[in-house]
Amino acid sequence: MDQSTTEWIKMIAEALNIDIATWSGKRELATRFWEMAGAKAPKSSWSPEYLHGILKGTTAPSKIFLSAVNSLGFLLDGMNSDIAKSTEVSVFVLGEVRPGTLIKGDSKRCGYPPCPINYIPRDKRQRYHGRECRDKDYKRIKQNGSRG
């Protein structure tokens, strides 16, 4: 871990008026980071001891923990909370999507087994990324007699 992560954690603690020299302060800050991560990490793994190890350089922080540190730091800097909690990824777009667009939704794999495409469904019941895969899968199901 680089020194800047430790400094970033200390600046966040200072901004929140949390004394990380104490175990209760470390517990409070670890809880704040866990809350920022949402359901991505088990709460039991983010103890005061874990944070202490990170600050001392004896424990490597997880990617989820580092993401939570960055998100909480961005939030304290005045960034929108949804943007602060988001992850930047590259996507392929059919349509117009402006840079920096927040997409609230989970991608899923196309329902046609040979298709490698992940997409964001327009409706929760949507199974295929496009008509071509839907038609191919319906044909396959008709020939085989089952979806599996």
N, C-alpha and C positions, 0 to 999 in steps of 0.2 A: 504494500500500500504506500502511496506517496504521501509526503508531508502535507500537501494541500488538503487532503481529505480530513486529516486530523484538525487542521486549522479551520476548515469549513464547519466541522462538528462543534468546535469551541465557539465560533462566531454565532452559530445557531443557538447554542446554550445561552450565550450572553444576551442575544436578542430576546430570548424568552425568559430572561432573568432566572435561569436555572443554574444552581451551583453544582457543577459536575465534579467538584472535589469531594462531595459526599456520596454515599451509596444511594440515599434517597433521591438525590439529584440525578444520578445516573439512571435510576429506575424510572424517574419521570421522563427523562429525555428519551430513553429506549422505548417507553410507551408511546411517546409522540411520534417517533419514527415508525413504530409498528402500526399505529393508526393511519399514518400517511400511506403505508404500503397496502392497506386494506386487507383483503383476504389472501394476499399472495404469500404470506409467511406465517408460520405458527407463532403465536405470542410467547409460548414458553421458551422458544429459542433466542429471544431478544431480551436477555436478562441484563441487570447492571454489570455482572461479571463479563458478559459478552462485549458490552460497550467499553468497559475498562480495558479489556484485552486489545480492542481496536485502538483505543487511545494510546496505549503503551507500545503498540506495534507488535504484540505477541500473537494476535489473532487477526486473520485476514477477513475483511468484511465480505459478505455475500453480495452478489450483483443486485439482489432485491434490496438489501440494506443500503447500498450505495445509491440506488435509484430513489429510495425514500429520503435519504439525506439531501439529494439534489432537489427533489420535489418540495420538501419542507423549506429549503433555502429559497427556492424560486417563489414560493407562496409568501414568505416573509418579505421578499423584495417587491411584493405587490402584484404578482402575476395571478391571473385567473386560476381558481383552484382546479378546474377541469383540465386546463392546459398543464398546470404544474404536475398533475397526477398522470398525465398521458405519456406515451412512448412514441418517439419519432421512428417511423419505418418508411421504407420505399414501397410504393405501390404502382400498379399499372392501372390507368384510368380510361374508361370508355365514357366520355361525357366531360363536363367541365367541373373541375375541382380546383379551387384556388389554393396556392401554397399556404401552408399553415392551417388548413381546414381541420377542425376537430370532428372525428368520426366516432359517434357513440354506438358501438355495436361490436359483436364478435364475428370474426370470419369463420367460415366452415368449409369443409372439403366438398367438392361436387359429388353428388350421389351416384354418378356413373363411375363404377370402380376403376376403369383404366385412366380416367381423367385426373391429371395432377393439379388442377386449378383450385385454389382457395378463393372464396368470394364473400362479400357481405350481402346476405339475403335481403330482399326488399320486404319480405313477409316471413314470419317464423315458420310457415309451412313450406317455403320454397326449398326444393331438394337439389335442383340442378342449377349450374351457373348460366346455362343457356338452353335454347330450344334444341340445338343439335344434340347435346348430350341427353336431354330428356327423350328425344325420339330414338336414339341409339339404345338407351337403357330399356325403354318400353319394348323395343324389338327383341332385345336380349332376353327380357323376362318372358315374353310371349313364346320364344323358342325353348327356353329352359324350364319354364313353369314356376320359377321362384326368383326372389330378389337376391338370394345368397349365392 
